[in-house]
Amino acid sequence: MKCLKWISLAMLFWPIAGIAAPLPPIHHVFVIVLENEGYAETFGPNSPAPYLSHDLVHQGALLQNFYGTAHYSLGNYIAMISGQGSTPETQSDCHSYIDFSGTTLDKDGLAIGSGCVYPAKALTIADQLEQAHLTWKSYNEDMGNDPARESPTCGHPLLNSADHTQKAEPASASHPADQYAARHNPFVYFHSIIDRPICNTNVVNFSSLKEDLQSIGTTANLVFITPNLCNDGHDGGETKKPCVDGRPGGLVTANDFLKQWVPVILASAAFKQDGLLVITFDEADIGVRYDTAKHVYIEKKGDASACCGEAAGPNLKPGQTVFGVPDEGPGITGPGGGRIGAVLLSPFIKAGTTSAVPYNHYSLLRTLEDIFSLPHLGYAAPPQLKTFGGDIFKK
């Protein structure tokens, strides 16, 4: 595993005005993404997830003003690894796995067009890490449980076909329950990844994570973890319907997943040496009812707020609709994905740290790029966007 040198050219000149304080020497980052909860529900006094909202918060840092960047799920995941803005198709979670309509990137590196699977020119942090001779791996729970539905590696729908992973599939005589959702695995939405053999070696089933954590040499510099549709809290919960495997789902089951797996990550040699664990959500909860005859909203609920000067993106046009609802920005009914919060744990973070600084998924990407000395992609690049800093890490 290649190690990074902490001192970069910019750091030599710190603290000259306008140059951020140096990040600690983090060389292994673990990201766990959960689903569809606003800050108050997750971190409020009556949270159904006490291990996350109490135990882990007291062990690390709570980012009180961390925001999603879109509604629904997929646009957030894509933002986290590429800095790309939403398209109408990603806002509706790409029920059809449609190829991108254009191959042109604008001056900021944003793909111009519509669709779901970004052109090879649109890069991700995975591509950047490879170019820097660093490593990455995406671990996806249940991927390939039903091999007739998706492959156990690089699992994605057929190009320009319906996505049959939109709903969890119960167990049958031939396979266990398959609760994998391609839309929660952003790496399979980029031709720069799916068109190459590395997709099969690096986008894998979650079952290999524990073995890979056994040594620093087998732990990637960036580890991206996608729980299944029950363990990420997507299914069950407020719907009062259990997951297809009978568990309650929602924050209760997400909390159980974290209780099982966070200690495994924290005990790994890579984390203890120079690790950072980020636990966050894709978006806040949202719901809307619209009268198409009268062209008025009957009801809006949930949170579509934004922070950090988030831009709408070049591919969202006034007057378009998503699921029959007039689009008012990346958040469909607003400018963003809502306030969700995040918890960070690291040997470089003082237990019980709290930050009120506004951050979003683009800030997360920018921070990862700064940790690994990479250029900033897309909407992670604007100078006003903050990298995680001294409000979080030990002075």
C-alpha positions, -999 to 999 in steps of 0.1 A, spaced: 0 0 0 15 33 -10 18 59 18 13 96 13 36 123 24 18 147 47 37 178 37 26 192 3 36 224 -14 5 243 -2 12 232 34 48 245 33 33 280 30 5 276 56 -8 297 73 -6 322 45 -40 338 42 -64 318 19 -46 285 24 -64 260 47 -47 244 76 -31 210 68 -51 179 72 -37 152 95 -18 123 79 -48 101 71 -41 74 46 -72 51 49 -108 65 47 -139 44 53 -173 57 42 -206 42 53 -238 57 37 -272 52 52 -306 62 38 -333 88 40 -333 104 74 -332 140 85 -309 153 113 -336 157 139 -348 121 136 -313 106 137 -297 128 163 -326 140 183 -333 130 219 -356 102 209 -334 88 182 -341 51 172 -304 48 166 -287 54 200 -254 37 190 -250 62 162 -265 92 178 -250 88 213 -222 62 215 -204 71 182 -210 108 186 -192 106 220 -163 87 204 -158 110 175 -171 142 159 -207 152 151 -211 174 120 -244 191 129 -248 210 96 -239 183 70 -263 184 40 -273 161 12 -271 176 -23 -302 161 -41 -334 142 -39 -338 113 -45 -309 89 -36 -287 85 -67 -278 121 -72 -262 122 -37 -241 91 -43 -229 104 -76 -220 138 -60 -200 120 -33 -175 104 -57 -175 126 -88 -187 161 -80 -213 158 -108 -246 176 -104 -280 159 -109 -298 151 -141 -336 146 -143 -329 109 -145 -307 107 -115 -332 127 -95 -358 99 -103 -332 72 -93 -327 59 -128 -354 32 -130 -339 26 -164 -301 24 -166 -299 49 -194 -266 58 -211 -257 95 -209 -268 115 -239 -236 135 -244 -199 132 -241 -190 169 -236 -177 183 -203 -179 220 -195 -151 241 -182 -157 228 -147 -156 192 -157 -194 187 -155 -210 164 -181 -235 181 -203 -266 161 -212 -291 137 -196 -291 102 -185 -276 80 -158 -243 64 -169 -217 91 -172 -193 92 -202 -158 80 -198 -145 115 -197 -164 121 -164 -140 110 -137 -145 98 -102 -123 98 -71 -117 61 -79 -101 71 -112 -80 98 -94 -68 73 -68 -57 49 -95 -38 77 -113 -20 85 -81 -11 48 -76 -35 46 -46 -63 21 -40 -100 20 -36 -127 -6 -31 -165 -6 -31 -182 -31 -8 -219 -38 -16 -241 -59 7 -261 -86 -11 -248 -78 -46 -251 -109 -66 -272 -128 -41 -295 -135 -71 -270 -138 -99 -298 -138 -124 -306 -102 -113 -271 -88 -111 -235 -100 -110 -217 -105 -77 -190 -81 -89 -196 -48 -108 -233 -55 -104 -254 -32 -126 -284 -35 -149 -279 -40 -187 -272 -6 -204 -304 11 -216 -326 -15 -198 -349 -15 -168 -332 -16 -134 -345 -47 -116 -327 -38 -84 -350 -9 -75 -368 -31 -49 -356 -58 -26 -361 -94 -37 -372 -119 -11 -354 -153 -6 -364 -182 -28 -355 -218 -32 -326 -208 -54 -311 -178 -36 -311 -158 -3 -329 -124 -1 -313 -99 -25 -316 -64 -11 -289 -48 -32 -298 -16 -50 -276 -4 -79 -286 32 -73 -268 31 -39 -236 20 -56 -224 51 -75 -193 34 -91 -215 15 -116 -228 48 -131 -195 57 -147 -181 43 -180 -147 52 -167 -152 22 -142 -177 -2 -157 -159 -4 -191 -127 -17 -175 -118 -50 -157 -111 -31 -125 -149 -29 -119 -150 -66 -113 -120 -65 -89 -129 -34 -70 -167 -33 -69 -175 -64 -49 -198 -80 -24 -196 -68 12 -187 -103 24 -150 -98 15 -146 -67 37 -138 -85 70 -109 -105 54 -96 -74 36 -94 -55 69 -71 -82 84 -40 -63 73 -30 -28 62 -17 -42 29 -51 -55 19 -71 -25 31 -77 1 3 -70 37 8 -107 45 2 -132 19 14 -168 27 4 -195 6 21 -231 3 9 -253 -18 32 -283 -35 18 -318 -19 16 -327 -30 51 -294 -24 69 -291 11 54 -325 20 68 -342 25 34 -368 -2 38 -391 -6 68 -390 22 94 -418 47 89 -436 25 64 -444 1 92 -437 -27 68 -408 -50 76 -379 -56 52 -383 -87 29 -362 -107 54 -386 -98 83 -365 -73 101 -380 -39 111 -357 -17 89 -354 20 93 -330 35 118 -334 6 142 -319 -19 118 -293 6 105 -282 11 141 -278 -27 145 -257 -28 114 -234 -1 127 -231 -19 161 -219 -50 144 -195 -35 118 -181 -2 132 -161 -20 159 -146 -43 132 -135 -12 112 -122 6 143 -102 -25 153 -85 -28 119 -48 -21 117 -54 5 89 -79 25 109 -58 24 141 -27 36 122 -41 65 101 -78 60 95 -109 81 92 -145 67 93 -173 88 79 -209 78 86 -236 98 69 -269 96 49 -276 102 13 -305 126 19 -331 138 44 -366 124 42 -390 140 17 -425 136 5 -447 156 -19 -482 155 -33 -490 175 -64 -523 182 -82 -515 178 -119 -549 192 -129 -547 223 -108 -509 226 -111 -505 232 -73 -488 215 -45 -512 199 -21 -485 190 4 -448 193 8 -430 176 37 -395 167 46 -363 187 39 -349 199 6 -326 226 20 -290 231 10 -258 248 21 -225 259 10 -236 278 -22 -247 246 -39 -254 251 -76 -283 235 -94 -261 220 -121 -260 224 -159 -286 197 -167 -316 208 -147 -339 231 -167 -368 252 -155 -402 237 -162 -391 200 -162 -408 175 -139 -396 146 -119 -423 119 -112 -448 144 -123 -437 170 -98 -423 204 -110 -386 204 -104 -374 233 -82 -337 223 -80 -316 193 -72 -339 187 -42 -369 185 -65 -389 207 -41 -359 228 -31 -322 235 -37 -307 205 -19 -310 171 -1 -317 185 33 -298 185 66 -287 150 75 -256 152 98 -225 131 98 -204 113 124 -166 111 119 -142 89 139 -104 89 137 -73 87 158 -69 123 147 -103 134 162 -109 143 198 -138 123 213 -169 144 218 -161 170 191 -190 190 176 -189 212 145 -215 236 134 -197 244 101 -218 238 70 -207 209 48 -223 188 21 -214 158 -1 -193 179 -23 -174 190 8 -168 153 16 -154 147 -18 -132 178 -16 -119 165 18 -111 131 4 -93 147 -25 -73 169 -2 -64 139 20 -50 121 -9 -35 152 -27 -58 149 -57 -74 177 -79 -109 187 -71 -136 173 -94 -168 192 -105 -187 209 -77 -160 199 -52 -138 226 -68 -154 260 -60 -130 279 -37 -158 289 -12 -165 252 -5 -148 241 27 -127 211 34 -131 194 68 -107 213 90 -96 224 125 -132 223 137 -130 185 134 -94 174 137 -71 177 167 -51 209 168 
